[in-house]
Each structure stands twice: as C-alpha cells, then as structure tokens.
C-alpha cells in the first residue's frame, strides 16, 4: 500500500483492459481507496496513490457488490454544498478564495465524516470541505453525542447566546477576546508591557 502510479503505467501493466478510468471508478465503488491530487497534494495531476483494498472483485459475486461508500449523485452533491452555504465547514473558506499567506485557491468537495450519535452509534454523514482541510483531517470523527451533552450543561443564557451564533453561522468575538488573541501573539517583551499596563487596575 502507498504505491504511486500513473494511468499510463496502469494501461501498460494491463494492456488487455479497456476504459481504465471506468475500471478505477468501479473499484472505488467497491471500497477501494485510490487517492488523487485532490486527496493528496503531494501527487501530481497524473499520479494516483493506492491507499487500501476493498472488495475482492476477482472472486465470484464480489465484482457486483457495491459498498456503502459508493459515489454520490450530482444532485445530492449540490444539495450538500447548498446546505453548507458553499463554504468549507472546517476553515470557512469559499471556493476560489485564496488561502491566507499564499497564492493557492480553495477547491471545495464533499467528504464523508463519521459521527458518533447518542447511544455510541457511529453513522457516516456528508460535509463540505476544502481540499486542504479534507487532506489534513482524514480519519477524524465528530462527537455529536458529546456536543449535545455539553449543550445540556449550559445555562439558559449561554444557550441563548449559542443560539444566536448558530442563527448567524458565525461567532462575534468580544473586545476582551480579541485583545487576548492579540496578546498571545506578542513577543515576550511586549507581553510584559501589557502586563505592566494592566497591573495597576488590579489594586
């Protein structure tokens, strides 16, 4: 596993097999994980990486049995993007926007995310992610049960405040929170200057 190959190499290795692209899609539909440069930025546009094997398609009956990880339809993909407001739900970037500090533009795609539901049941849900976040966050799980549990521990005021953030789909930081974030980024000498400035107010 982990080997990198190109379609040309694959065609040369199996000259009797036609429609290599379609054959690779069929393998993905049956649980085979074959990464492209959309999944792994270290690959070029012509390279693929073998990640994991799926159904043993050479065995009778296995070649027809699709797994639950089959490709989604274009209609379903559009519905997921619309529900996520065409934003990466990890970093918040929109398609075509340039990442901070660089020239790379964001590309959005639909990814599968394992979600731990109440009762410890694990389900797979779809989410919009940019290519950078999708690559960096593979294998993660979302603990919905834990989030709901912590939500139940909040006071009504906290729940109302949280509800406002959900309605706006963003969090407005207070002046104190913004100052804290800036303070944490200061060099040691400048942090001491801030501490000296605030110390008299404590007495």
N, C-alpha and C positions, 0 to 999 in steps of 0.2 A: 504494500500500500504506500501511497505517497508519490508514486512514479509520475513524472511529467511526460506527456506525449502530444503530438500534433495529429490532426486529421489525416495529413499526408502519410505519416508513419503508420497510422491505423489502416489506411487503404492499402498501403504496400504490404502490411502484415496479413491482411485478409482480402486478397485480390478478387476472390470469388464472391464476395459480399457487396451488393449494391446498396445505394442510399445509406451511406454511413451515418449521416445526420439523423435520419429517422430511426436507425437502429439504436443510436445513443439515447434518443428520447424514449424509446421503448424500454431501455434498461433503467432509466431514471424513474419511469412509471412503475417499475417493479422493484423499487427500493435501492437501486444502485446510486451511489453518490459520486458524481463526476463534476469537479469544480471547474469553472471558467474564470476569466479575469474579473467577472462581475462578483464572484465569490472570494477570489484571492488576488489582490492587487499585484502580487509578485509575478503573476503569469502574464504573458503577452496575449494579444487578441487571438493568436493562432494556437495557443497552448491550452491543454487540459491537464487536470491532476486527478488520478484515481484515488478516491478517499475511502470508500467502503463498498463491499459487495452486497448485493441484495438477493433476490430470489434466484435459485439455481436454474436458470432458464433452459439449460441443456437437458433437464430431467423432464419426463413426460408430465404434461399438465401445468408445469411451473411457468412456462412461457406465456400462458394466457391469464395467469392470476396477478392482477394488478394489486399493488399495495395501497394502503390508505393515503400514502404520500403522493398520489397522482397529481398531475399538473392541474391548476385551477383554470377555469374558463376566462376569456377576456372580459365577459360581463361581470363575473364575480370579482375579478381583479379591479375593475373600475369601481365597483361598489365599495371595496375595502379602501381604495385611495380616497374616494369621496368622504367616507365615514371618518377617515383620519385627516381630512382637510388638506390633502396633498402635501403633508408635512411628515418628515421623519419623526416618529414618536419617541425617539431616543434623544436626539440632539436638537430637534425643532427646525432643521434646515429644510428649505423648499427645493424642488427640482430646478436645476440650473443656477442656483446660488453658488457663489464662490466661498469655499471654506476659509475661515479666518486665518490670516498669515500665509496664504498660498494662492495658487492660481487654479487649483483643481476645482471643477464644478461638481455639484452633487447630482447623483443619479438615484432616483427612488425606485424601489421594487417592493414586492410583497413577500414577506418572510413568515415562516411558521414559528410560533412561540409556545412552549409548554407552560401551562398554567395550572398551579396547584389550587384546586377548588376546595370549598368546605367539605370536610369528611376525608381529606387527603387524596381525593380522586384527581388524577392528572389528565387534563384534556389539552388538545392542540388547537390553538386559535391563530388567526391570521392578523398580521400587523404590517404597517408601512414603515420601512427603514431605508436609510440611505446606504449606499454600498459600503462606506467606511464603517458605519455602526454595525451593519449586518455581519461584516467580516470579523470585527473585533468582539462581537457579543455572542458568537456561536456557542451553543450548548447551555445557555443560561435558561433559568426558569423564572416565571413570575409567580410570587406567592400571594395570590388573591385572598386566600384564607387568612393569612397574616395581616394583610391590609385591612380587611373587614373587621378583624379582631381589634386592631389598634383604633380603628374608627369608632368602635363601640365603647372605647375607654375615654373618648373625648367628652368634654363638657359641651353643653348646647351652644355656647358662644363660639367655641372652637369649631364645632360642626357647621355653624352658620358661616363662619369665616372661610372654612374649607369649601363650602358650597359655592361661595362667591367666586373662588378661584376656578372651580370646575365650570361655572357658567361662562366665565371669560376665557377659559382654557389657557390661563397664564397666572402667574403669581406676581403681585406687586410687592416689591421689597420696601420696607420702611427705610427712613434715613439712617437709623441706627444699624440696620442690617447691611446697607450699602457701605457705610463707613467701616464696619467690621471687616467686610470683604476687602476694602482698600487697605486697611491697616495690616491685614495678614500678608499683603504682598510687599510691604515696605522693607528696606534693609534694616539691620539691627539698630544702627544709629538713629534712623528716623523713627523706628518704633519706640525707642527710649524718649525721643522728643514728644511723641504723642502721650506716652505715659506721664511724663513730667507735666504736660499741659493739663491733663485731666485730674491729677492728684489733688490740687487744692480744693476741687469741688467735693472731695470726699470728707472734708473736715468742716 
